[in-house]
Amino acid sequence: MDGEISARLMRLAGRHPALDHFWVFCARYLIVLLGIWFLWVAWSAPSVDRSSLILTVAAAIIVNETISWGIAYVHFRPRPFVENHLTPLVHIAPGMKSFPSDHAVISFTIATVLVVYALVAGGWWFAFVALVAAVCVSVARVVCGVHYPSDVLVGAALGIIGTLGVMYAIDLFLVSCAAC
C-alpha cells in the first residue's frame, strides 16, 4: 500500500513545470522558511519568554532527531527512487536513510511548539501557517520521490509526540526546580 500511494503521488511530478517547481520548493526550501517563521513568531510574541520558546524547539529537535537516527540505524530503508529506479525531482544522495523523514520530524516539531504556544497565548493563525507548511513539506517529499508516505507519517508522529514529551519533561523540570 505504501508503494501504491507513493507511486500515485510521484505521478504528480513531471506533468507541469510550474507544479514541479512548487513541489521542489516545498521539499527543499519550505522547511527553512518554516524555521524563519518560527523565529519571527518567537521574536515578535509579546507575552512569551523568547529564549524558552527557542530552547524548547532546539531541545525537541535534538531529541527527536536522535530518535529518528536511532530508528534508521535499527531499520534502514532505502529511498523510493533507489528501490524503484526512478529519477527524483530533488537530488539526494541515494545511500541516505528514508525512514523516518527528518524533514517531517523537524517541520512537525516546529509546528507542534507553535500549536502549543497558540493554545496558551492565542493567535491560531501562526500555528495554522506552521501546520500547513509542515504538511506541504511532507507531501512534497513524497511527490519528489525521496520518501514513502509512511516515512513522512512516522516522521510527523515522531515530531508531534516527541515534542510533546520534551515539553512535558521541561515542565516537570521547571516545576521541580521551583519547589527547591
Backbone bond lengths (Angstrom), bond angles and torsions (degrees), N, CA, C in turn:
res aa  C-N    CA-C-N  psi(-1)  N-CA   C-N-CA  omega(-1)  CA-C   N-CA-C  phi
1 M - - - 1.450 - - 1.529 110.95 -
2 D 1.334 116.82 -40.45 1.464 121.59 178.90 1.528 110.13 -58.33
3 G 1.329 115.56 -43.86 1.457 120.56 -179.93 1.515 112.51 -66.53
4 E 1.334 117.39 -36.42 1.461 121.40 179.38 1.531 111.11 -66.69
5 I 1.309 115.89 -46.76 1.470 120.02 179.40 1.519 109.59 -63.36
6 S 1.318 116.13 -42.84 1.459 120.81 178.92 1.526 110.64 -60.61
7 A 1.318 117.04 -45.87 1.463 120.72 -179.44 1.526 111.29 -62.48
8 R 1.328 117.06 -39.99 1.470 119.94 178.53 1.519 111.67 -64.95
9 L 1.321 116.01 -43.68 1.465 118.75 178.96 1.524 111.49 -68.53
10 M 1.333 117.02 -36.43 1.465 119.79 179.69 1.532 111.48 -68.20
11 R 1.336 118.03 -22.54 1.467 120.96 176.82 1.528 111.85 -69.19
12 L 1.333 116.92 -16.56 1.463 119.99 175.40 1.527 110.77 -68.03
13 A 1.323 116.15 -23.54 1.470 120.83 -179.38 1.528 109.84 -80.34
14 G 1.316 115.40 146.61 1.454 121.14 174.67 1.517 114.81 85.50
15 R 1.302 118.13 1.73 1.463 120.51 -179.04 1.521 112.21 -91.08
16 H 1.315 115.92 -42.13 1.463 121.25 -178.51 1.526 108.38 -134.69
17 P 1.330 117.94 122.43 1.471 119.62 -178.46 1.533 113.54 -56.26
18 A 1.324 117.06 -39.08 1.471 118.94 -178.91 1.533 110.37 -64.90
19 L 1.328 115.98 -40.64 1.462 119.59 178.77 1.529 110.75 -67.71
20 D 1.327 117.07 -37.31 1.468 120.55 176.36 1.524 110.65 -60.74
21 H 1.330 116.46 -41.63 1.472 119.82 178.02 1.529 110.75 -63.60
22 F 1.331 116.59 -38.05 1.458 120.56 177.11 1.522 110.70 -61.76
23 W 1.345 117.44 -47.80 1.461 121.23 -179.04 1.524 110.98 -63.26
24 V 1.327 116.71 -42.32 1.468 120.01 179.26 1.523 110.04 -64.25
25 F 1.333 117.14 -42.54 1.456 120.56 177.83 1.527 110.08 -59.05
26 C 1.322 116.64 -47.49 1.471 120.30 -179.38 1.527 111.22 -63.95
27 A 1.329 117.00 -40.69 1.467 121.00 -176.57 1.521 112.61 -71.05
28 R 1.326 117.07 -33.34 1.467 119.58 -174.59 1.519 114.82 -103.43
29 Y 1.333 117.18 -41.75 1.458 119.81 -166.89 1.526 115.29 -111.89
30 L 1.319 117.93 -20.66 1.461 119.53 -176.80 1.525 111.86 -63.33
31 I 1.323 117.26 -30.79 1.462 120.02 178.12 1.538 111.13 -64.14
32 V 1.315 116.53 -33.07 1.473 120.49 176.70 1.526 109.48 -68.04
33 L 1.332 116.51 -44.10 1.463 119.82 178.05 1.529 111.11 -64.86
34 L 1.313 116.95 -33.55 1.465 120.62 176.21 1.533 110.50 -63.71
35 G 1.321 116.73 -41.27 1.465 120.51 175.70 1.519 112.14 -63.15
36 I 1.326 115.86 -41.70 1.470 120.29 177.21 1.523 109.73 -65.60
37 W 1.333 117.39 -40.33 1.465 122.29 176.84 1.528 110.34 -58.49
38 F 1.332 115.82 -45.99 1.462 120.05 178.83 1.530 110.36 -59.83
39 L 1.319 117.16 -47.80 1.468 119.92 -179.43 1.521 111.34 -61.88
40 W 1.325 117.49 -37.88 1.462 120.82 177.90 1.523 110.32 -64.47
41 V 1.346 116.41 -46.49 1.473 119.97 178.83 1.523 110.11 -61.40
42 A 1.328 116.76 -45.80 1.464 120.36 -179.86 1.529 111.14 -62.42
43 W 1.307 116.53 -40.38 1.462 119.87 -177.52 1.519 112.36 -72.39
44 S 1.346 116.68 -36.10 1.460 119.34 -175.45 1.520 113.78 -93.69
45 A 1.303 118.34 -5.48 1.464 120.86 -179.78 1.520 109.88 -69.94
46 P 1.325 117.11 121.30 1.462 118.99 -175.64 1.523 114.61 -76.41
47 S 1.325 118.24 -26.73 1.459 118.89 -170.06 1.526 113.38 -111.73
48 V 1.305 117.62 30.28 1.457 118.63 -177.93 1.518 109.75 -137.59
49 D 1.271 115.13 150.42 1.452 120.77 173.68 1.526 107.47 -77.51
50 R 1.325 116.08 107.74 1.471 121.18 -175.76 1.520 112.65 -56.07
51 S 1.308 116.12 -43.43 1.464 118.85 -176.47 1.521 111.64 -64.66
52 S 1.333 118.20 -35.33 1.466 119.30 179.78 1.524 110.95 -69.70
53 L 1.327 117.14 -37.33 1.469 120.02 176.30 1.525 110.78 -62.66
54 I 1.308 116.42 -47.38 1.462 121.09 -177.59 1.528 110.73 -67.34
55 L 1.328 117.19 -42.21 1.466 119.91 178.29 1.531 111.79 -66.45
56 T 1.332 117.04 -33.81 1.461 120.16 176.98 1.525 110.58 -63.94
57 V 1.329 117.14 -46.25 1.470 120.07 178.11 1.519 110.34 -62.78
58 A 1.317 117.23 -43.40 1.467 120.30 -179.44 1.529 110.89 -62.12
59 A 1.331 117.24 -46.07 1.465 120.54 179.81 1.522 110.95 -63.77
60 A 1.338 117.06 -41.64 1.464 120.58 -179.31 1.527 110.96 -66.45
61 I 1.316 117.86 -39.53 1.467 120.17 178.38 1.525 109.96 -64.63
62 I 1.319 117.28 -43.62 1.472 120.16 179.62 1.527 110.61 -62.01
63 V 1.321 117.16 -47.77 1.472 120.62 -179.51 1.532 110.30 -64.36
64 N 1.325 116.67 -49.05 1.465 120.31 -176.85 1.522 112.53 -64.47
65 E 1.312 117.55 -39.57 1.469 120.10 178.76 1.529 111.46 -70.04
66 T 1.315 116.71 -34.39 1.469 119.67 175.86 1.533 109.76 -62.88
67 I 1.313 116.26 -43.40 1.467 120.23 177.31 1.524 110.08 -65.17
68 S 1.310 117.53 -42.24 1.468 121.86 -179.91 1.525 111.53 -59.19
69 W 1.306 116.48 -46.32 1.467 119.89 -179.99 1.524 111.12 -71.32
70 G 1.324 118.01 -30.46 1.467 120.57 173.91 1.515 111.08 -64.64
71 I 1.334 116.74 -42.23 1.462 120.84 176.32 1.521 110.22 -61.90
72 A 1.320 116.65 -44.00 1.467 120.51 -179.25 1.526 111.42 -65.11
73 Y 1.309 116.47 -32.72 1.468 120.14 178.20 1.528 110.66 -66.43
74 V 1.328 115.71 -38.91 1.463 120.81 -179.77 1.534 110.88 -79.41
75 H 1.323 116.20 -38.54 1.468 120.78 -176.43 1.524 109.78 -131.79
76 F 1.339 116.65 82.85 1.464 120.43 179.03 1.519 109.38 -76.33
77 R 1.306 115.63 133.67 1.461 121.17 177.55 1.520 108.49 -129.37
78 P 1.336 117.14 124.89 1.466 119.24 177.07 1.527 111.33 -66.90
79 R 1.295 115.20 159.38 1.463 120.36 179.39 1.533 109.86 -72.27
80 P 1.342 116.89 153.54 1.471 119.96 -176.49 1.527 113.50 -60.52
81 F 1.325 117.55 -35.88 1.456 118.23 -179.25 1.521 111.73 -68.06
82 V 1.329 117.12 -24.68 1.465 120.66 176.59 1.529 109.43 -76.35
83 E 1.309 116.42 -47.86 1.465 120.44 -178.56 1.520 112.80 -66.62
84 N 1.329 117.63 -32.98 1.461 121.77 -175.47 1.526 113.17 -102.98
85 H 1.333 117.07 4.60 1.475 122.63 177.36 1.532 111.32 54.93
86 L 1.324 115.36 53.20 1.457 122.22 179.79 1.519 110.04 -116.73
87 T 1.319 115.39 167.69 1.457 121.09 174.83 1.522 108.03 -104.35
88 P 1.331 117.86 115.33 1.470 119.27 -178.36 1.525 111.36 -74.74
89 L 1.312 115.82 158.46 1.466 120.31 175.64 1.521 111.41 -71.66
90 V 1.316 116.79 -25.85 1.464 122.79 -178.19 1.524 107.41 -113.46
91 H 1.329 115.89 130.57 1.471 118.89 179.32 1.527 109.78 -76.76
92 I 1.320 115.21 121.74 1.465 123.43 178.91 1.520 106.61 -135.98
93 A 1.313 116.31 143.29 1.466 119.33 175.64 1.526 108.66 -61.11
94 P 1.331 118.15 128.70 1.461 120.81 -175.55 1.529 114.32 -63.67
95 G 1.304 119.11 -23.50 1.456 121.06 -177.16 1.515 114.72 -84.89
96 M 1.328 117.26 -2.37 1.468 120.39 -179.12 1.521 110.61 -75.65
97 K 1.318 116.00 154.33 1.462 121.34 -178.90 1.527 110.85 -68.52
98 S 1.315 113.75 152.19 1.456 120.15 175.77 1.527 111.64 -106.95
99 F 1.332 115.72 -32.85 1.463 121.72 -171.81 1.511 111.79 -113.90
100 P 1.321 118.21 127.89 1.459 129.06 -14.64 1.527 111.03 -80.44
101 S 1.311 116.12 166.92 1.461 121.64 -178.28 1.531 110.79 -73.14
102 D 1.330 115.12 120.85 1.468 119.32 178.12 1.527 111.23 -69.07
103 H 1.341 117.07 -33.64 1.462 119.57 177.16 1.528 110.55 -61.97
104 A 1.335 116.86 -41.50 1.464 120.23 178.11 1.529 110.58 -67.18
105 V 1.319 117.00 -41.38 1.471 120.81 178.95 1.523 109.99 -57.57
106 I 1.313 116.32 -51.79 1.470 120.17 -175.44 1.527 111.61 -68.96
107 S 1.334 117.63 -44.30 1.465 118.79 -177.45 1.530 111.38 -66.27
108 F 1.334 117.50 -38.32 1.462 118.57 178.06 1.525 112.19 -77.17
109 T 1.318 118.44 -23.12 1.468 120.45 172.07 1.529 109.56 -63.82
110 I 1.318 115.91 -48.71 1.468 120.38 179.24 1.527 110.49 -62.59
111 A 1.336 116.50 -45.88 1.464 120.16 -178.59 1.530 111.29 -62.56
112 T 1.319 117.38 -39.21 1.468 120.64 -179.59 1.521 111.33 -64.17
113 V 1.313 117.27 -43.41 1.466 119.71 177.93 1.530 110.31 -60.96
114 L 1.330 116.72 -40.74 1.461 119.28 179.90 1.532 112.11 -69.85
115 V 1.318 117.88 -34.48 1.470 120.39 176.55 1.527 110.14 -66.14
116 V 1.318 117.44 -45.20 1.462 120.31 178.51 1.529 110.14 -62.67
117 Y 1.318 116.22 -41.66 1.466 119.33 176.88 1.533 110.59 -61.43
118 A 1.346 116.72 -39.90 1.464 120.16 178.67 1.524 111.36 -64.03
119 L 1.327 117.43 -34.22 1.472 120.41 176.69 1.521 111.28 -63.21
120 V 1.329 115.55 -35.19 1.461 120.59 -177.27 1.530 111.53 -84.87
121 A 1.321 116.12 -45.66 1.462 120.03 -170.17 1.524 114.33 -106.36
122 G 1.322 117.64 -6.89 1.465 119.91 -175.46 1.517 110.28 83.99
123 G 1.303 116.88 -172.88 1.455 120.40 179.33 1.518 113.04 81.55
124 W 1.321 116.64 55.53 1.458 120.73 -177.43 1.520 113.63 -62.65
125 W 1.313 117.94 -20.62 1.460 119.46 -176.05 1.518 111.41 -62.39
126 F 1.326 118.97 -40.15 1.472 119.46 -179.15 1.521 111.76 -72.41
127 A 1.339 117.66 -31.02 1.462 121.01 175.37 1.528 110.03 -70.44
128 F 1.325 116.74 -39.53 1.469 121.24 178.55 1.525 110.79 -62.62
129 V 1.327 117.10 -43.73 1.462 121.18 177.80 1.535 110.35 -59.68
130 A 1.318 116.71 -42.94 1.469 120.83 179.66 1.524 111.54 -65.15
131 L 1.328 117.75 -41.19 1.465 120.60 178.78 1.531 111.57 -65.81
132 V 1.324 117.07 -42.71 1.469 120.55 177.71 1.526 110.02 -62.00
133 A 1.313 116.64 -42.99 1.472 120.21 178.78 1.518 111.15 -63.10
134 A 1.331 117.87 -42.71 1.469 121.18 179.40 1.526 111.18 -62.40
135 V 1.324 116.77 -41.72 1.475 120.37 177.55 1.526 110.29 -65.45
136 C 1.328 117.38 -43.12 1.476 120.64 179.34 1.522 111.44 -62.24
137 V 1.313 117.53 -42.82 1.469 121.11 177.13 1.527 109.37 -58.20
138 S 1.316 116.57 -47.56 1.465 121.07 -175.57 1.524 112.39 -66.58
139 V 1.322 117.33 -46.43 1.474 120.42 179.04 1.526 110.18 -63.68
140 A 1.314 116.89 -41.12 1.463 120.52 -179.42 1.530 111.92 -62.98
141 R 1.312 117.44 -34.84 1.470 120.10 178.18 1.531 110.82 -63.77
142 V 1.334 117.01 -33.62 1.469 120.59 176.75 1.521 110.22 -75.46
143 V 1.326 117.33 -46.63 1.468 121.08 -179.79 1.526 110.94 -59.01
144 C 1.325 117.14 -38.21 1.467 120.96 -179.34 1.522 112.93 -75.29
145 G 1.324 117.59 -7.64 1.458 121.18 174.70 1.508 115.91 86.66
146 V 1.332 117.29 15.55 1.461 119.17 -178.14 1.526 113.51 -102.90
147 H 1.352 117.30 -6.93 1.457 121.52 176.89 1.519 110.38 -145.04
148 Y 1.320 114.71 153.21 1.458 121.88 168.59 1.522 107.92 -85.86
149 P 1.339 118.05 159.33 1.475 119.44 177.00 1.536 113.00 -56.97
150 S 1.325 117.62 -38.24 1.474 119.04 179.92 1.532 111.15 -66.52
151 D 1.328 117.98 -29.01 1.468 120.68 177.01 1.525 110.80 -61.08
152 V 1.343 115.58 -46.26 1.460 119.01 -177.46 1.530 111.19 -77.84
153 L 1.340 117.69 -31.62 1.467 119.24 177.24 1.526 111.29 -66.30
154 V 1.325 116.95 -44.23 1.466 119.99 177.63 1.530 109.87 -67.57
155 G 1.326 117.37 -39.10 1.464 120.57 176.30 1.514 111.82 -61.05
156 A 1.349 116.81 -42.73 1.465 120.66 178.25 1.530 110.59 -64.91
157 A 1.337 116.50 -44.68 1.470 119.87 179.08 1.521 110.93 -61.82
158 L 1.328 116.59 -42.85 1.463 120.37 177.82 1.521 110.43 -63.03
159 G 1.320 117.35 -42.37 1.462 120.61 178.47 1.522 112.30 -60.82
160 I 1.329 116.38 -42.35 1.467 120.65 -178.24 1.529 110.96 -73.67
161 I 1.329 116.25 -55.13 1.469 120.30 -175.28 1.534 111.05 -67.04
162 G 1.319 116.76 -42.90 1.464 120.07 178.89 1.516 112.37 -62.28
163 T 1.321 116.22 -40.50 1.462 120.33 179.65 1.523 111.04 -66.99
164 L 1.320 116.86 -42.92 1.473 119.17 176.94 1.525 110.83 -61.94
165 G 1.339 116.80 -38.07 1.464 120.55 176.50 1.516 112.42 -64.46
166 V 1.315 116.61 -43.23 1.471 120.37 178.36 1.526 110.16 -64.46
167 M 1.333 116.77 -42.01 1.468 119.67 179.61 1.527 110.84 -64.89
168 Y 1.309 117.36 -38.32 1.463 121.59 176.67 1.529 110.46 -64.14
169 A 1.337 116.46 -44.12 1.472 120.38 179.01 1.530 110.92 -62.87
170 I 1.322 116.73 -40.49 1.463 120.28 178.08 1.529 110.13 -63.43
171 D 1.337 116.84 -43.94 1.472 120.05 177.72 1.525 111.83 -60.67
172 L 1.334 116.94 -44.04 1.476 120.16 177.84 1.520 110.96 -60.80
173 F 1.321 116.38 -42.14 1.461 121.21 179.18 1.532 110.73 -62.96
174 L 1.322 116.66 -44.78 1.455 120.03 -179.05 1.520 111.76 -67.05
175 V 1.331 117.38 -36.89 1.465 120.73 178.15 1.529 109.67 -67.24
176 S 1.338 116.85 -42.43 1.464 119.00 179.73 1.523 111.65 -68.08
177 C 1.333 117.13 -33.26 1.473 120.19 176.55 1.516 111.05 -69.83
178 A 1.316 116.74 -35.08 1.468 119.71 -179.84 1.529 111.12 -69.52
179 A 1.322 116.04 -28.03 1.474 120.26 179.19 1.520 112.48 -77.15
180 C 1.313 116.71 -15.71 1.477 120.52 -177.79 1.497 112.54 -73.23
